[in-house]
Amino acid sequence: MTAKHFGIIRIKKRTVPELLTYFIIFFPLIMGFLIEFLGVPSFIKYAVDAAYVAAFLFLISKRQAFLDKKIFPFFMFTVVFFVYTVLMHMLNFQSPFYYLWGFRNNFRFFIAFILYSAFFEEDDLRNVLKVFDMLFWVNAAVSVFQFAVLGYEQDHLGGIFGVEKGCNAFTLIFFSVVVSKSILAFMSRKENSLLCFAKCGISLLVAAMAELKVYFIIFPFILIASALITRFSFRKLSLMLVSTVMLIVASVIITTIFKDDDIVSVKGLIETITATNYSTSEDLGRFYAIPTISRNILTKPWEKLFGLGLGNCDTSSFAICNTPFYMSHSYLHYEWFSSATMFLETGYVGLAVYLSFFVICFVMARKRMKSGLSDELFCQISMIASLICVIMFFYNSALRTEAAYISFFALVLPFSGGKMQEQQIARQSDGLLSPL
């Protein structure tokens, strides 16, 4: 296939499945703008569902694709988790529509992961990351305008992701990927200091305006994790020192904006994480949700182990998919946390299976980095994304929203493309090609 360079992005002719896969990763980034500012009907968001279904049907028609050793473990994970949820739903059967809605809310991201791996080559991965970098600056400018001119803040400050309440979850996921990539690239001498420092500072400023308190935990976590998986250098040390100063300045800004001295203090963050309730005296706290549900709702041993069935506790704007359990227990706000919903529907076994996906990603990414089978930076981004996904699973419901398409793209980086590199390494190991 012919290809041309336009600026820094490599353009080439694409097949229909490749175009659909690009649509899956990019459309959620502009969806909020289209719906909230241009008045496009909200039903348009389901176009992504149509795209991944069409692309996946094409993929399974080419069954040999699943023999790729990079894809096969994740495909088998998806099959095992699917079989488990079907069996558990049959034992707790209420409505096929409940299961279909639950399947859509959880499995679409595993399907997207497989599609990214199958249809994205290394050029595609780099193109997407470059677009992310460009959108970072656009999002920063829009966020500042929304805050300073339009008066949006906190949960309604979403930049290019819109102004609907909770849209800043997109910002959180987006920042975690872009900033991770930037920090890791800087530590590996693949990005200059000015650009990296600017991204870190701007992300903290926007997080302060949006009252993204958890980002004041995620950001130092990214720094520490990056430092642990990269080689020591004075560049790394300088970044740590500068970032510490930026964190302090951002903390002063968020404290000044919201007039709360404890908002991002160690004491305040610990209280936010360990609170037994979230917004009312009756609902669930982030890290107390599972123990509370286990004690008060899933009281039978088999319910604790296997849950109430995928989709049987879900909620939807479609009445046919809105479950009786949600209507009677919505006051708990369990749907605000991915972990709580997953535990209710699939039990401890389902939790273990679901979280094992991120463990597999981390372990395999590290293995591919050590063996040189994938780009080192890609592997490092995936490893950090795996850890952040586990945090997000318990912290909010971002992994059940369209924002998760970004997270799963970061996870798949070591497992897409790179076929020529693998062949070269295999030839070197066989003594057919001299190492450079």
N, C-alpha and C positions, 0 to 999 in steps of 0.2 A: 504494500500500500504506500502511495506517495504521501509525503508529509511536508509541511512548510512551517517556518517559524514566524510568528507574529509577536514581536516584543520578546517576552520571556516565556510565553506559553506555546507549546508545541501543538500544532493543529494537524490532524490527519483525518482521512475518511473513516467513518464509523459504520458498523453494522447496526441494525435496529436494536438488538439486545444491548449493545454498548451504549447507544443513545438513551435507552430506557434507564440504564444504570446511572448514567449521568443525571438524568431527570430525578431519580430517587434521592441522590445526595444533594442536589442544588435546589430543587423546588421548595423543600421545607424552609430554606433560608429566606425566600422571598414571599412565602405564603402569607405571613402576617401583614406585610405591606400591601399585598394585593387585596386582601379581605378588608382590612381596617381603614385603608387610606384611598383605595381605588374603588371600593364598593363591590368587588367581585363576590358572588355568593359563597358562603362558607363551605358549601358542599364541594367546592373545588379541591379541598384538601384530600378528598378521597381519590383524586387522580393518581396520587402516589401508590395507593393500593392497586389500582388497575395496572400501573406500570410494573410493580414487582410481580404481580400474578402473571402477566404476559411474559416477562423476561424469564421467570422461573419455569413456566411451561415450555419455553424454548429450550431451557437448559436441560430439563429432564428428558426431553426428546433426544438429546445428545448424551445418552447414558454414560458414554465413556468419559465424560468430563469429571464424573465423581471418582474415577480411578486415580485422579491427580492426588498425590500423597499429601499435598498441602490442604486440599479441600476435604478429603474423605473423613478425617476425625471429626470435623465440625458438622459435616452432613450426618454422620452417624449419631452425634450428640443430639441434633435436631430430631432425628427419627426416634431415638429412645425417649426423649422428653415428650414428643408428640404421642407416642404409644401410651406412655404413662398417664398423660392428661386425659386421653380418650377413655382408658380403662376406669380411671377415677371418676370421670364424668358419668360414665354408664352406671356406676354403682351409686351415684348421687343424681340420677337423671331428673331434670326438670323441664328443660326446653332445648332443642337443638340450636335455637337462635342465641341462647346464652353462651353455649360453647363456641359458636362461630365468632361471636363478638369477643370473647375471651381469647380465642386463638388469634384473632386479628390484633388485639392489643399487645400480645406477648411475642408471637412467632414472627411477625413481620420483620423484626430487626435481625433475627437469625437468618431469615431468607435473604435479607439485604446483604448480610455478611457474606453469604455464599455467592451471591451475585457479584459483589465487589471482587471477590477472589477469582471468580470465573472469567469475568469480562474486562477487568482492569489490568493493563500492563504497567510497567514501571513508569512510563511516560504519563499515563493517566493519573497515577498516584501523585506524581510531582505537580501535574497541572492542577489537580484539586487543591493541594496544599498551597500552591501559589495564589489561587483564587481566594482561598481562606485568608491569606495574608492581606490581599487587597481589600477584601470585605471587612477585615478588622478595622482599617482606617475609616472606611465608609461608616461602619457601625459606630465608631467613636465619635465622628462628626455629628451623626444623627442623634446620638445619645445626648451629647452636650447641648444641641439645639432643643431637643425635647425637654431637657431639664431647665435650661436657662431661659428659654423663650416661651415654651408651651406649658411649663409648670409640672411636667410629669416627674414622678420620683418613685422610689421603692418598687413594689411589685408591678407597677404600670410603666416603668422605664425599660423598654426593650430594644431601643435603637431600631435597626432594620427589621427586627423580629416583631415589631408592633407595640401596642400599648395596652393590650388586654391583660387583665390581672394574671400574674404568674408567668408572663412572657420572659421575665428575666432569668427563668430556668434555662432558656435557650442561650442567653448570654453566658451563663455559668459554664455550660458544656462547651460552648464555642471558645471561650477564653482558655479553658483547661487544655484544649487541643492546640490552639495557636501558640499560646505561651509556652507550653511544654516543648513544642517543636523548636521555638525560638531559643529557649534556654539551652536545650540539648545541642542545637546547632552552634550556638556561641561557645559552649564548653568544648566543642570539637573543632573550633576554628573554622566553621562553615558559615558564620554570620558575624557581621561586625558589631562592636560594642554599642555604638550609638543606636542602631536599629533595635537591638535586643533590649537595652535599657529603656528605650522609648515605649516599646510594647509593654514591658512590665509596668512602667509608670502609668501609662494610659489605662491599662486594664484595671489597675488599683483605683484610679480616679473614677472610672465608670462604675466599678463595684461599689465605691463609696456613695455615689449619687443614687444608685439603685438599691442601696442598703443590702447588698449581697454579703451578709456577715460571714457565711460559710466560705466565701472566697478568701477571707483573711486566714482561713485554715488551709484551704486548698493550695493557695499560692506558696506559702512556706513548705508545704508538703511536696509540691513539685520541685522546689529548689533542693530540698534535702534528698529526695529520691534521685534527682538528676545527678547530684554530687556523688551519690553512692554507686551509680552505674557507669560513671565516666572516670577517666584518668585524672589524677591531680594536676592542676596547673594554676598559675597565678591569675589567669583569666577567671577561673572558677572562684577563686578567693575574692577577686575584685567584685564579681557579680553578687556574691553573698553579702559583702559589705554594703554595696550600693542598694541592693534590694532591701536590706534591713532598714536603711534610712528611708526608702520609699514607703515601706510598710508603716513606719512611724508617722510620716507625713500624711499618708492616706487615713490612718487611724484618727489623726487630729481633724482631718476634713470631715469624716463621717460623724465624729463626735460633735463637731460644730454644727453640721447641717441638721442633725436630728436631736441635738441638745440632750445627749445621754452619755454620761462619762463612762458607763460600763458596757456600751454597745459592742465594742470589739476588744474589751479588756479580757485578760485570761479568765477572770471571774465571770464576766458576762457570757463569754463563749461557752464555758463549762456549764453554766446554768441553762443556756439555750439547748445544748446537746443532751443534758441529763434531765430536763424538765419532764415530769410525769404527765403533763397535759400540754397541748399545743396552743390552742386559742380560747378554749372554754374549760370549765371545771369538769366537763363530762367527756371530752374527747381524749384522743391518744397522743402521748408524747412520742418523739421519734424513736428513741431507743428503749422505750417501755411498751411499745405497741405489741410486740410479739408476746412477752410475758403476760400482759394484761389480757390479750385475746386467748392465750392458752389457759389462763385461770378462769375467765368468766364466760367465754363463748364456746371454744372447742374443748369441752369438758370430758369428752369420751376419748379413751386412748387411741382408737383408730382415726378419730377426727384430728387429733393432734398430729398423728403420723401422716395422714393422707389428705386432710382438708375436706372441704365441702364440694369440690368439683370446679374445674376451670370454668370461669364465666358465671358461676352461680352467685357471686357476690359483687358482680360488676355493675357499672352504671353507664347510661348512654342517653343521648338526646333522642334516640329512637325508642319509643315506648315499648316496642316488642323485645328490646334487649335490656330494659331496665328491670333489674331483679327484685323480687320481694325482700330478699335479705338487705339490699341497699336501702330500700324504702323504710325498713324498720330499724336500721342501724346507721343511717347516714349521719346522725348526730356525733358519731365517733370520729368522723373524718378520716377513716382508715384509708380511703382512696387517695389521700395526700401523700402516702408513703408506699413505694413499690413493695417493700418487704412485708408490710402488713397485709396488703391485698394478696400477694403471692402465698403467704402463710395461711390465710383464710381459705384459699381455694385449693392449695396443693399440699399443705401441711409441712412438717419438718423434712420429709423426704423430698418434696418439691423444692423447698428452699435449698437443700444440699445439691440437688441436680442442677438447679438454675445457677447457683454460685460457682459450681464446678466449671461452667463455661469460661468464666474469667480466669480461673486457676489454670485451665488448659491453655488459654491464650498466653498467659504470663510465662508458663513453663516452656511452651513451644517457641515463643518469641525469643526467650533467653537461649534456648538450645540452638536456634537458627543463627542467632548473633554469634555464639561461641564457635559454631562451625563455619561461619562465613557464607551461609547459604542465602542470606538476605542482607539488604543494606543495614548497616549498624544503626543509623539514625532511625530508620523505620522500626527496627526491633525495640529500640529504647522508648520511642513514642508509644508503641503498643503496650509495653510493660507498664509504663506509668498510667496509661489509659485503663488498663485492667484493674489497677488498684483504685483509681478514682471511681470507676464504675461500681465497685463494691461499696465505697463510701456513699455514693449517690443512691444506691439501692436502699440504704437505710435512712438517708437524709430527706429525700423527697420523692416525687413520682416522675422525675425527668426521664427515667428509663422506660416509661410507658407512653411518653409523648414523642412527637416527631423529632425532638431534639436528639433522641437516641440514635437517629441515623448518622449523626456526626460522630458520636461515641464509637459506634460499631465500625465506622470507616477507619478511625484511629486504630482500633483493635486489629483490623485486617491487614494493615500495611505490610507486615512481614510475609504474609501468605498470598499476596497477589503478585502477578508478573514475575520478573526475575528469572525467567526460564533460561535465557542465554547465560546468565551468571551461574546458575546451577550446573548447566552443561559444561561450562568452562572449568568449574571446580571439580566436577566428576572426571573430566579428562586429565586434569592435573594429578588427581589422586591415582589415576591409572598410568601415570608416567607418559601420557601422550602429548602433554603440553607443558612447557617449562614455565614456572611461575615468573611473574614480572619482577 
